[in-house]
């Protein structure tokens, strides 16, 4: 009986770890700790939108345009889509995927295949996986 009383009578040992966890949670333990601020969304002006479209049609990538305007590349691509501007998104045709599968099986790397077909190695990888080819460590 005494052992049971000793076990449950001193609960400060159990509470201290919880206090330490709460102390380090932002906005819970320390009221003086500053709250995280939300990211400010940048809206492109009409002039900036027209500039983005002009630059993209001149051959610049969405990534470089986005960096210059202070927005993400996906924002630039969404703008282009809303304005019905055709984008330069390279996909592999069925014939390309078939040839790439053969070349990969013969030892070509994804990077080499990407360079040969004018796409990123990730594009080749996704196409080969979708076609059912096993991509493994070499």
Number of C-alpha atoms within 10 A of each C-alpha: 6 6 8 8 9 10 10 9 9 10 10 8 8 10 10 11 11 10 11 11 11 14 14 12 11 14 14 12 14 12 10 9 12 9 9 8 6 6 6 6 7 11 11 16 9 9 8 12 17 15 14 25 19 12 15 21 15 9 9 13 17 23 16 17 19 17 12 11 17 12 18 16 17 12 16 24 21 12 17 20 12 9 12 9 14 11 13 11 6 11 15 17 10 11 9 15 18 15 13 25 22 12 15 18 13 9 9 13 17 20 16 16 22 18 13 11 17 14 16 17 17 12 17 27 21 13 21 20 12 11 13 10 14 12 13 5 4 5
